[in-house]
């Protein structure tokens, strides 16, 4: 009976060690992915260049106008 107990404890400790190793591998993969994103030309999804999408011109101008009016309101206390 005590042999079964020791075998069970051994299996539990082995499973915990595997779990820790898998978590470490997962964290390493996350760090590697973050490093790729921070590099100048990250390789993501088989695309060798990074690209950004701009907001539409109408939306950018509207946001700029709102920032200016908010600044004027804060200066004059309106």
C-alpha positions as a Markdown table, in Angstrom:
| # | Residue | x | y | z |
|---|---|---|---|---|
| 1 | Unk | 0.0 | 0.0 | 0.0 |
| 2 | Unk | 2.8 | 2.4 | 0.8 |
| 3 | Unk | 4.4 | 1.6 | -2.5 |
| 4 | Unk | 1.3 | 2.8 | -4.3 |
| 5 | Unk | 1.4 | 6.0 | -2.3 |
| 6 | Unk | 5.0 | 6.7 | -3.3 |
| 7 | Unk | 4.3 | 5.9 | -7.0 |
| 8 | Unk | 1.3 | 8.3 | -6.9 |
| 9 | Unk | 3.4 | 11.0 | -5.3 |
| 10 | Unk | 6.2 | 10.4 | -7.9 |
| 11 | Unk | 3.7 | 10.8 | -10.7 |
| 12 | Unk | 2.3 | 14.0 | -9.2 |
| 13 | Unk | 5.7 | 15.5 | -8.9 |
| 14 | Unk | 6.5 | 14.4 | -12.5 |
| 15 | Unk | 3.3 | 16.0 | -13.8 |
| 16 | Unk | 4.1 | 19.2 | -11.8 |
| 17 | Unk | 7.6 | 19.4 | -13.4 |
| 18 | Unk | 6.0 | 18.9 | -16.9 |
| 19 | Unk | 3.5 | 21.7 | -16.1 |
| 20 | Unk | 6.3 | 24.1 | -15.1 |
| 21 | Unk | 8.3 | 23.2 | -18.2 |
| 22 | Unk | 5.2 | 23.8 | -20.4 |
| 23 | Unk | 4.5 | 27.2 | -18.7 |
| 24 | Unk | 8.1 | 28.2 | -19.2 |
| 25 | Unk | 7.9 | 27.3 | -22.9 |
| 26 | Unk | 4.7 | 29.3 | -23.2 |
| 27 | Unk | 6.2 | 32.4 | -21.6 |
| 28 | Unk | 9.3 | 32.1 | -23.9 |
| 29 | Unk | 7.0 | 32.0 | -27.0 |
| 30 | Unk | 5.2 | 35.1 | -25.7 |
| 31 | Unk | 8.4 | 36.9 | -25.2 |
| 32 | Unk | 9.7 | 35.9 | -28.6 |
| 33 | Unk | 6.5 | 37.1 | -30.2 |
| 34 | Unk | 6.7 | 40.4 | -28.4 |
| 35 | Unk | 10.3 | 40.9 | -29.5 |
| 36 | Unk | 9.3 | 40.3 | -33.1 |
| 37 | Unk | 6.6 | 43.0 | -32.7 |
| 38 | Unk | 9.1 | 45.5 | -31.3 |
| 39 | Unk | 11.7 | 45.0 | -34.0 |
| 40 | Unk | 11.9 | 47.4 | -37.0 |
| 41 | Unk | 10.7 | 44.8 | -39.5 |
| 42 | Unk | 8.8 | 42.1 | -37.6 |
| 43 | Unk | 7.9 | 39.0 | -39.4 |
| 44 | Unk | 4.3 | 38.3 | -38.6 |
| 45 | Unk | 2.0 | 35.8 | -40.4 |
| 46 | Unk | 4.5 | 35.2 | -43.2 |
| 47 | Unk | 4.6 | 38.9 | -44.1 |
| 48 | Unk | 8.1 | 40.3 | -44.0 |
| 49 | Unk | 7.1 | 43.9 | -43.4 |
| 50 | Unk | 5.1 | 45.9 | -40.9 |
| 51 | Unk | 2.3 | 48.1 | -42.0 |
| 52 | Unk | 0.0 | 50.5 | -40.3 |
| 53 | Unk | -3.5 | 51.6 | -41.4 |
| 54 | Unk | -4.3 | 55.3 | -41.0 |
| 55 | Unk | -7.7 | 56.5 | -39.9 |
| 56 | Unk | -9.7 | 58.1 | -42.7 |
| 57 | Unk | -8.9 | 61.7 | -43.4 |
| 58 | Unk | -12.4 | 62.9 | -42.3 |
| 59 | Unk | -12.0 | 61.2 | -38.9 |
| 60 | Unk | -8.5 | 62.6 | -38.4 |
| 61 | Unk | -9.5 | 66.1 | -39.2 |
| 62 | Unk | -12.6 | 65.8 | -37.0 |
| 63 | Unk | -10.4 | 64.6 | -34.0 |
| 64 | Unk | -8.0 | 67.5 | -34.6 |
| 65 | Unk | -10.8 | 70.0 | -34.6 |
| 66 | Unk | -12.2 | 68.5 | -31.4 |
| 67 | Unk | -8.7 | 68.8 | -29.7 |
| 68 | Unk | -8.4 | 72.4 | -30.8 |
| 69 | Unk | -11.9 | 73.3 | -29.5 |
| 70 | Unk | -11.3 | 71.4 | -26.2 |
| 71 | Unk | -8.0 | 73.4 | -25.8 |
| 72 | Unk | -9.8 | 76.7 | -26.5 |
| 73 | Unk | -12.6 | 75.8 | -24.0 |
| 74 | Unk | -10.0 | 74.9 | -21.3 |
| 75 | Unk | -8.1 | 78.2 | -21.9 |
| 76 | Unk | -11.1 | 80.5 | -21.8 |
| 77 | Unk | -13.1 | 78.5 | -19.3 |
| 78 | Unk | -16.1 | 77.9 | -21.5 |
